[in-house]
Amino acid sequence: MISETPTNAASADAQRPASSTKSPERIAAAEAIKEGIRRWSGGLYTDGPQLPVVRAGDIIEHFGSEANDPVEQVLRGSVLPSEKRTAEDRERLAKLASSLRQCASACSAFEDAELRKLAKGTRRGRTTEERVSFALDVEKALLASMTLLLEAAEERIALLDKKAEEQPRKRGRKKDTAVYTVAAALAQLYAKITGKRPTYSEGADGLSGEYTPVLRNVFDALGWKKTTLRGPAKAAVSAVTAADLHLKELPPPLGLSPSSSGCVPEHMRSAFQRILKEAQEEPDDPPHPP
């Protein structure tokens, strides 16, 4: 829970983030983060999306990739979508979720054998994707796909709603989400690389420590030179968890595993669990053509 918000001047300053991934501000901020990583790793990091996990002065593993660049993940929080764009995204997701539920309801009116017979009556000359679907059984592939899509849509809607609720309603007191998001992501990055909890260190003699000076450099590069560090940095430090200190695999993309969130109709969840169980019990043979 964030207990402190930036001043109005700082908040206004932070509302001017770089809107392009190739802007000079974004490039400068990325370099500031990389310079920080070089310091945190003791010079063991040079460049690239793969970052070192350093313990006792040695690299024990790496994390990150071209498709999942940790530096870009930090900077992604500096650009916030407009309220209109967020509302449009939520509306599209809600329509998708509603359509998937209707489709699932329509399919549940048929027995598996009926759906299988219906699918086998379709045209020949199928594509590779269609052959794979038939090898899995069309009804199973359809149900699994709908389940995953519905979970993904519901989770994304819940995330958008949560972010909307976190925004104070009073004029002039809007929380600067971009500032806090970047600070938190940088703190998590520091924890993963070093295995140490970051600290907020700012006194009469200026900035000190390993995390705070890098955060200042990143803010300055993004054009947030008037933004104070105290609120975002303290919130970011307090948000670091034990899991951040011990690197683990990144979670799968949103919706790629069944959850217990209750967003998916129970008959779809039960059927999907049955499909997974059958897949584990079946021999690992290549699919046969229809």
N, C-alpha and C positions, 0 to 999 in steps of 0.2 A: 504494500500500500504506500503510495507516494505521499509523504507528509508535507512536502514543501514545493511550492511552485515558483518558477522564475518571475522576476519583476516584469512589469508591463513592457519596459524598454527591451529587456532580454527576449521576451516572448515575441515582440514584433520583429526583432532582429533575426530570430530563428525561423520566422515565417518566410524567409527569402532563401530557401535551399536551392541547390543546383538542380534543375529539372531535367537535365540531360545526363546520361551516363558518361558522356564524353566531354562534359564541360570542364573548363580549367579548374573550377573548384572541386569537382569530383575527382579529377586526376590528382590534384594536390593532396586531397584528403586521403586517397588510397596510398600515396607515397608516405604520408605521415604515419599511417597505420603500419606500413611495412617497415619503416624506420624503427617504430616502437617494437615490432616483432624481432628485429635484429638485436635490439638491446635486451629484450626479455629472454631471448634464446642464447645470449652470450656470443653473438656473432655466428651462430650455427645456421641461421637462415640467410639465404641470398635473395631469391626472388621466386615468383611462381605461386600457383594456388595451393600447392601442398605445403602445409605448415608443420614444423617439428613439434613433437611433444618432448619436452626436456625435463629430465629428472636427474639430479645430482651431476649436472654438467654434461650429460650424455643424451643423445637422441634415442628414445626407445621405440618411437613409431611416428608416423605422419598421419595427418588428416586433411581433408579437403581435396577438391578436384576441379577441373575446368568447368564442369557442369554445376559444381557446388562450391564456389569460391568463398571461403570464410571472410575475406576482406570485403567482397561485394555484399555479403550478408550484413555486415556492420553498416555499410553505406546505404543499403536499401531503405533503412529506416529514416533516412534524411529527407526522403521525398514522400509526402503524404498525398493520397488521392483527395480530390475535392469531395465535399459532402454530396454533391449531385452525382458524381461518378460512383460513390459508395452506395447510394440509394439505388442507382440503376443496376449495379452488380447484384445487390440483394434481391431486387425484383426478378432478375433473370434466373438466379439460383432458386428462388421460391417457385417459379414456373417449372423449372426442371424437376425439382423435388415432387411437385404435385403431379406432373405427368408420369413420373416413375412409379408413384404410388398407384395411380390409376391403371397403369400397365400391369403392375404386380397383382392388383386386384382382379383384373380381367384374366390373367394367366392362372390365378388360383382357382378359377371356376372349372379348369380342365385337369384331368388326371395326367400324370407324366406320360403315360402310354398314348393318350390322345394327342398331346403336343408332339410327341415323337412321330406318330403316324402322319400328322398334319405337315410336319417339316419334311418328311421323306417324299411327300408328293410334290415338292417344288422342282424347279427346272434343273437340268443337268449342266455339265460344263462349269462346275463351281470354281471359284478362285481358291487360292491357297488358304486365305483366311476362313472361307466358308468350309473348306475341308477340315481345318483344325476344329472349327465349331462342331461339325458333325462327329468328329472323332471323340469329342468330349460329351456329346449329346447336346443337341441344340438347346433343349429346355434348361439343361444345367448351365451352359455357357451364358444363356440369356439371364437366368436368375442371378448368377454370380456377378455379371456385369452390372445389372440393375442395383444389386445390393451395394456394390462398391461405389457406384456413382451417387446413390442416394445418401450413403454415409458421408461421402465427400461434400456433397451439397449442404447437408444439414450441419456438418461441422463448420463449414465456412460461414454459413448464416449465423451460427451461434457465436463465432469469433467476431463477425461484424457487429452483432448486437452488443456483445460485451464491450467492444471498443467504444461504441456509441454511448453506453451507459457510464463509462469512465470519464466522459467529458462533462465537466461542470456546466450547469445551465445558465449561470449568471454571466451577464455581459462583463467583459473586462477581466474575468478570472479563468479564461480558457487555459487548460493545461497544455503546455507545449510538448505534445506527444513526440515530435521528431527529436527534440533535444534529449528527452529521457530514453527514447528507444535506442539512439546511437550510443549513449553512455552505457546503457545496460548491455548491449551487444559487445561493446569493447571490453567491458569488465569480464564477461563470460569468456571472451577470446583469451584474455590474459590468464584466467584461471585454467583454461584447458592447456595452454602452452606451458605454463610454469608449475601448475599443481598448487599454487599459492592463492590465497584470498587477496584481492586487490584492496588498497587502502586509499582513503581520501586524505591528502596531505597538502595543506595550504596554510601558510602562516605569515607573520610579518616579514620573514626573509624570502617569501615567494613560494613557488611550488617545489615539492620534493617527492621522493618515492619513485616508483616505476610506472604506476598507472596514471596518476594525475597529470604529469607534464605531457604525456602522450595525448590524453583527452583534450587538453588545452590546444595542442597543435592541430588536432583533428577539427575541433570547433572553429579555430581561426581559419583553417583551410576552406571550410565550408561557408565562410563569411559570417560566422556567428561570434564575432570578436567582442561584442558587448554582452554576450550571454555569460552569466556567472556559473561557476562550476559546482558550488556547494550543494544545491538541491539535486541536480541530476547525478552527480558523482556519489553522494551519500545514498541516494535511492538505489543506484546501480550496485554499489558495494553490498548493501543489505539484501539485495535480490539474488546474489550468487549462492548457489546451493552446493551441497556435498557432491551431487552428481556432476556439476560443472568442474569440480576439482579433480575428478577421476574420469578421464575421457572414456566415452562409450560411443558405440556406433550411432550415427544420426538416425532419427526415426524415419520410417518409410514415407514416401509422399502421401499427402493427406488422403485418407480413405482406403489405403491398400491393405488394411487388415481389419477384420471385424472387431468392433469395440462393444463395450457394454453401456454405451451412452443412451440406449433406448430410442434412438432416432429412427431406426429401421423397424418396420412392422415385424412382429414376432414370427409370423409364418415364413417370412423371407429369411430371417436370421436362422431359424431352425433348419430350413431346407439348405441354406448355405453351409451350415455346420455339417449336415449330412453329406453334402458333396465333398467337403474337405476330408471327412472321415473315409469315404469310399475311395478317394484318390490316394490316401495313404495306404489303404489295404490292397489296392490293385497292383499287379506286377508292373514294373517300369518298362513296358514294351512300346515300341514306336507305334504311332497311330496308323490304323489301316485305312486305305482309301475306301470311300463308299462303294 
